[in-house]
């Protein structure tokens, strides 16, 4: 079940990335500082969506391997460390959606991360933060220009 849910999340993230990229490119080509900032925010958000999908692909692969039953399925394959004495304590795993993590659990209560590359979550945080900062900047520029236009209109009235 976890594997299918991971794949669904990957699909949603990829589609969102494509939509964000399309909207971003459309905004950038229209011109103007506010629209360009908004378009750049969309493009960076597309990068964040793709990075999230990339991390979730790793998690989906680990979940598929963990849910695969068979002769060599215990202890859970993605959680194996290579130290047999520790590997026999592995009893479960968990998928974390934010941050993207595949967490292995031992019966003594300890946990550790596996499978997701170390660059995924920092890159995801940086891209998401940048997208939000660009969107806020676009709103500020848009509000400032709207305010300037209303002042100009009031000055023209008799």
GIFEN-V844144 format. One line per field, one symbol per residue. ss: DSSP state (H for helix, E for strand, C for the rest). burial: # if it has 24 or more other ideal C-beta (glycine too) atoms within 12 Angstrom, else .. Layout:
BEGIN
ss=???
burial=???
END
This chain:
BEGIN
ss=CHHHHHHHHHHHHHHHHHHHHHHHHHHHHHCCHHHHHHHHHHHHHHHHHHHHHHHHHHHHHHHHHHHCCCCCCCCCHHHCCCCHHHHCCEEEEEEECCCCEEEEEECCCCEEEECCCCHHHHHHHHHHHHHHHHHHHHHHHHHHHHHHHHHHHHHHCC
burial=.##..#..##..#..##..##.##..##.....#################################........######........##..#.###..#######.....#####...##.##..##.##..##..#....................
END
